[in-house]
Amino acid sequence: MSESRTKNTARNITFGTLNQVVTLLLNFINRTIFIKILGPEYLGINGLFSDILMMLSLADLGFGTAMIYSFYKPLAENDNKKVAALIKFYRKVYSIIASCVFVIGLTLVPFLRYIVNLESPIAYLEVYYLLFLSNTVISYLFVYKASIISADQKNYLISKYQMKVNFYRTVFQSLILLLTRNYLLYLFIQVIATFINNIIISRLADKLYPYLINSRQKLDRNEKKHIFENMKSIFIYKISGVLLTGTDNILISMMIGTIWVGIYSNYILVLTAINSLINIIYSSVTASIGNVIVTEKPKKLFEIFKSMQTVSLVISCFVTVCLYMLINDLINIWLGPDYILDDLILISIIFNFYLGSVIHPIWSYREATGLFVQTKYIMLFAAILNIFLSVLMGKYLGLAGIIFASSISRLVTYFWYEPNLLFRVYFEEKAKKYYIPLVINLLITILLIVVLKVLFNFFTIDTWYKFFIKIIIVCLITLITVIMVYRRTSGFKMVLT
């Protein structure tokens, strides 16, 4: 705790970004080999099983967020006994969770054939699913130790080791596909890599916090009760989040076809990689926010939020414009025209991405302040609405309808409710100070897309050389415009200082 919040945040962002860039490059290589050898059918199964296992992650009952949140205060106060007691408690909890996930996962095996929708059946489908399940169960074994490192603003250490494990995992998986074309071995390597990563992080935590080893500290009944109360609220958030983001591939598979899950997953790979880079910034400062909340007043909290929102708006505008203008060209050159989605689907994907991007500062404060307690039911309503709209709109608009349903569900529920609550309770300010910059940013983003689309309407991008030229032009025009718009804002000046 002797290191400053600023120093730890900078480290987290630096190492986290490096980790994600390396992971992105490796994933592109891995995905290219995967598609060329196994085809879109297996790619669809990969995406579908990932979403099914995301649904199973509900079994952790929201303990992940509650766990990190509970570490903030004792870490800030150097209360080692309390930290040790929390770790011991969470170790027992996650042993139970891992068992529950495994048992629930097994009960889904007989229903896999009804969820997978392919023209030709794939052999060993159940075996592939069981390896996915094993990978998820293993990921729970030492998660409580990774959480204390994150809460202590030292996530950069986790990033360093994850980068190494991901490198070797991707190399071995690619070699396996090239030499044997065996999907079973490919998945087996994933399970081994997850296990090794967890062992490394566990030993790192033991080294950083030696007082955790063989600790006999215990939480009293009131402390456990408080954690469970937070957990109940987060559990509703957990269900809502999974139903909002984790059901799309299942619905796409059942309503449209599993092969479309594979085609859609190529776009999601790009968006996930970019989101991961963006998330590094916010996850790196969330622990710092948690520390600030313990020690600072509402005015200071609001000042930090303003700078975060400015960063968010700059990033959201820049990335959204670049994604819309470049992603179809990337897919075309990388995989071919058969893997390109039409304009309506692309708009639905990009709009959904934009909404998720601009609300990041709100989410960071939600995690750090415990806002999930007050907003749990609005999230649940959003999730239920999303499923209803996905089925309805998917029937008439297909893939685009399912994705648009997520955007509409967000907009009419927590997208406006959470900022109102945060500003009233924690900042003691009016929420219009949040919404006005947001509307302006959306208009700038749309204007830039229209102008650039007209500019490049008569150009065909069919080589990597032309694609890189387009990247430079699009990025420069967008970046210069965004800087010109935001250079005089108080948030932008605060970031520079």
HELIX and SHEET records of a PDB file:
HELIX    1   1 ARG A    5  LEU A   38  1                                  34    
HELIX    2   2 PRO A   40  LEU A   56  1                                  17    
HELIX    3   3 SER A   57  ASP A   60  5                                   4    
HELIX    4   4 PHE A   63  ALA A   76  1                                  14    
HELIX    5   5 ASN A   80  THR A  107  1                                  28    
HELIX    6   6 VAL A  109  PHE A  111  5                                   3    
HELIX    7   7 LEU A  112  ILE A  115  1                                   4    
HELIX    8   8 LEU A  125  SER A  139  1                                  15    
HELIX    9   9 VAL A  143  ALA A  151  1                                   9    
HELIX   10  10 ASN A  155  THR A  180  1                                  26    
HELIX   11  11 TYR A  183  LEU A  208  1                                  26    
HELIX   12  12 PRO A  210  LEU A  212  5                                   3    
HELIX   13  13 ARG A  221  THR A  245  1                                  25    
HELIX   14  14 ASP A  248  MET A  255  1                                   8    
HELIX   15  15 THR A  258  THR A  295  1                                  38    
HELIX   16  16 PRO A  298  TRP A  334  1                                  37    
HELIX   17  17 PRO A  337  TYR A  339  5                                   3    
HELIX   18  18 ASP A  343  VAL A  358  1                                  16    
HELIX   19  19 HIS A  360  THR A  369  1                                  10    
HELIX   20  20 PHE A  372  LEU A  397  1                                  26    
HELIX   21  21 LEU A  399  LEU A  411  1                                  13    
HELIX   22  22 TYR A  414  LEU A  422  1                                   9    
HELIX   23  23 PHE A  423  PHE A  427  3                                   5    
HELIX   24  24 LYS A  432  LEU A  455  1                                  24    
HELIX   25  25 TRP A  464  TYR A  486  1                                  23    
HELIX   26  26 SER A  490  LEU A  496  1                                   7    
END                                                                             
